[in-house]
Amino acid sequence: MNDYSLFINSFERSFTTILVYVDDIILAGNDKEEIDQIKQALNETFKINDLGDLRYFLGFEVPRSKKWIMMNQRKCATELFKDAGRLDCKSANTPISNLVKLSSIRSVPFTNVHTYRRMIGRFMYLTNTLPDITFSGQQLSRLLDNPTIAHYDATIRIFIYIKGAPSLDLFFSSNSFVHLKAFCDSDWGNQ
């Protein structure tokens, strides 16, 4: 698989990677000299601003210590609540009711299709750190052409669910070798 925005250099015990998104770059590795050389070469060619340790990138907050690094999208989730006017809503236990069959719902059309599409897009972005909303978001994204009030209500239910867990973090310990394995079956109760 090729990714034209990820560059990796691995030689013996040295590992360096560069992730590029438009004009934002993350440079990481275990060889400080090589990282300094890369930063110097980039600065000579492009005049870069070194912002120091990674703290925030593309909607991800990255708190860290010497023993761990975490990733979360707390700020994105909070902005989602603000935009929807739902900052003081109570949380729900599940992202979507297993009794709702969205594709078969006959309801009044939701007239603000742009708002619905924007909300679903933001949900899909939050699935990076909240995989349990993936199924619900995918089901609602199938209905982007003709959303109904019932679909909008289901979308608000996901908001309410996220409210209960907007600060879930991906945690990586510096003391262990990372073997990232994950499984999420958010539709288990509907089978």
C-alpha positions as CSV (number, residue, x, y, z in Angstrom):
1,M,0.0,0.0,0.0
2,N,1.4,3.4,-0.9
3,D,0.7,6.6,1.1
4,Y,2.0,9.6,-0.7
5,S,2.0,11.7,2.5
6,L,4.0,9.3,4.7
7,F,7.7,9.0,4.4
8,I,9.7,6.4,6.3
9,N,13.5,5.9,6.7
10,S,14.6,2.9,8.6
11,F,18.2,1.9,8.8
12,E,19.7,-0.5,11.3
13,R,18.5,0.9,14.7
14,S,17.5,4.3,13.3
15,F,13.8,5.0,12.4
16,T,12.5,8.3,11.1
17,T,9.1,9.1,9.7
18,I,7.6,12.3,8.2
19,L,3.8,12.7,7.9
20,V,2.7,15.6,5.6
21,Y,-0.7,17.1,5.4
22,V,-0.9,20.2,3.1
23,D,1.5,22.5,4.9
24,D,1.6,20.7,8.3
25,I,4.4,18.1,9.0
26,I,5.0,15.7,11.8
27,L,8.6,14.5,12.1
28,A,9.2,11.6,14.5
29,G,11.9,9.1,15.1
30,N,14.5,7.7,17.5
31,D,17.6,9.4,16.1
32,K,17.9,13.1,17.3
33,E,20.8,13.9,14.9
34,E,18.8,12.7,11.9
35,I,15.8,14.6,12.9
36,D,17.9,17.8,13.4
37,Q,19.4,17.3,9.9
38,I,16.0,16.8,8.3
39,K,14.6,20.0,10.0
40,Q,17.7,22.0,8.8
41,A,17.3,20.7,5.2
42,L,13.5,21.5,5.3
43,N,14.2,25.0,6.7
44,E,16.8,25.8,4.1
45,T,14.4,24.8,1.3
46,F,11.0,25.9,2.6
47,K,11.6,28.2,5.7
48,I,9.7,26.1,8.2
49,N,8.5,27.0,11.7
50,D,9.5,24.4,14.3
51,L,6.6,24.2,16.8
52,G,8.3,21.8,19.1
53,D,6.8,18.7,20.5
54,L,3.5,17.6,18.9
55,R,0.5,18.8,20.9
56,Y,-2.3,19.3,18.4
57,F,-2.6,18.0,14.8
58,L,-5.6,17.9,12.5
59,G,-8.2,17.9,15.4
60,F,-6.2,15.5,17.5
61,E,-4.9,16.6,20.9
62,V,-1.7,14.7,21.8
63,P,-0.9,15.0,25.5
64,R,2.3,13.2,26.5
65,S,4.9,12.4,29.2
66,K,8.1,10.4,29.2
67,K,6.1,7.3,30.0
68,W,3.2,7.6,27.6
69,I,1.5,9.4,24.7
70,M,-2.2,9.8,24.2
71,M,-4.5,10.9,21.4
72,N,-8.0,12.3,21.7
73,Q,-10.5,14.4,19.9
74,R,-12.0,16.1,22.9
75,K,-11.9,19.6,21.3
76,C,-13.7,18.4,18.2
77,A,-16.4,16.7,20.2
78,T,-16.9,19.8,22.3
79,E,-17.2,22.0,19.2
80,L,-19.7,19.5,17.9
81,F,-21.9,20.0,21.0
82,K,-21.5,23.8,20.8
83,D,-22.6,23.9,17.1
84,A,-25.6,21.8,17.8
85,G,-26.6,23.7,20.9
86,R,-26.3,20.6,23.0
87,L,-23.6,21.5,25.5
88,D,-25.9,20.7,28.5
89,C,-27.5,17.6,27.2
90,K,-27.4,14.3,29.2
91,S,-25.6,11.3,27.9
92,A,-27.0,8.1,26.5
93,N,-25.7,4.5,26.9
94,T,-25.6,3.6,23.2
95,P,-25.1,5.6,20.1
96,I,-28.3,4.4,18.4
97,S,-31.2,2.4,19.5
98,N,-31.2,-1.2,18.3
99,L,-34.9,-0.9,17.7
100,V,-34.5,1.7,15.0
101,K,-34.2,0.5,11.4
102,L,-33.1,3.7,9.7
103,S,-33.4,2.5,6.1
104,S,-37.1,1.7,6.6
105,I,-38.2,4.8,8.4
106,R,-40.9,6.9,6.6
107,S,-40.8,10.3,8.1
108,V,-41.1,14.0,7.2
109,P,-38.0,15.1,5.1
110,F,-35.4,17.0,7.0
111,T,-35.1,20.3,5.0
112,N,-31.6,21.4,6.1
113,V,-29.7,18.7,4.2
114,H,-26.4,20.7,4.4
115,T,-26.5,20.7,8.2
116,Y,-27.2,16.9,8.3
117,R,-24.3,16.2,5.9
118,R,-22.0,18.4,8.0
119,M,-23.0,16.6,11.2
120,I,-22.4,13.1,9.7
121,G,-19.0,14.2,8.3
122,R,-18.0,15.3,11.7
123,F,-19.2,12.0,13.3
124,M,-17.1,10.1,10.8
125,Y,-14.0,12.1,11.7
126,L,-14.6,11.4,15.4
127,T,-14.5,7.6,14.6
128,N,-10.7,7.9,14.8
129,T,-10.8,7.9,18.6
130,L,-14.5,6.7,19.1
131,P,-14.8,3.6,17.0
132,D,-18.1,2.7,18.7
133,I,-19.9,5.3,16.7
134,T,-18.6,4.0,13.4
135,F,-21.6,1.7,12.7
136,S,-24.2,4.3,13.6
137,G,-22.4,7.0,11.5
138,Q,-22.1,4.7,8.6
139,Q,-25.8,3.8,8.7
140,L,-26.7,7.5,8.8
141,S,-24.3,8.4,6.1
142,R,-26.1,6.1,3.7
143,L,-29.0,8.5,4.0
144,L,-27.3,11.8,2.9
145,D,-29.4,12.3,-0.1
146,N,-32.9,12.3,1.5
147,P,-32.6,12.6,5.3
148,T,-35.7,12.7,7.4
149,I,-36.6,14.1,10.8
150,A,-36.2,10.6,12.2
151,H,-32.7,10.4,10.7
152,Y,-31.9,13.8,12.2
153,D,-33.2,12.6,15.6
154,A,-31.0,9.5,15.4
155,T,-28.1,11.8,14.7
156,I,-28.9,13.8,17.8
157,R,-28.9,10.5,19.7
158,I,-25.3,10.0,18.7
159,F,-24.5,13.5,19.9
160,I,-26.0,12.6,23.2
161,Y,-24.0,9.3,23.4
162,I,-20.7,11.1,22.6
163,K,-21.5,13.6,25.4
164,G,-20.9,10.7,27.8
165,A,-17.5,9.8,26.4
166,P,-15.9,12.8,24.5
167,S,-12.6,12.4,26.2
168,L,-11.8,8.7,25.5
169,D,-8.1,8.6,24.7
170,L,-5.9,6.3,22.6
171,F,-3.1,5.4,25.1
172,F,0.4,4.3,24.1
173,S,2.9,3.4,26.7
174,S,6.6,4.1,26.1
175,N,7.5,0.9,28.0
176,S,5.9,-1.5,25.6
177,F,6.2,-2.5,22.0
178,V,3.0,-1.4,20.3
179,H,0.8,-4.2,18.9
180,L,-2.3,-2.3,17.9
181,K,-5.3,-4.6,17.8
182,A,-8.9,-3.5,17.9
183,F,-12.3,-4.8,17.3
184,C,-15.6,-3.1,17.6
185,D,-19.0,-4.6,16.9
186,S,-21.4,-1.7,17.7
187,D,-24.3,-3.6,16.1
188,W,-24.0,-6.7,18.2
189,G,-27.4,-6.3,19.8
190,N,-29.2,-6.0,16.4
191,Q,-28.2,-9.4,15.1
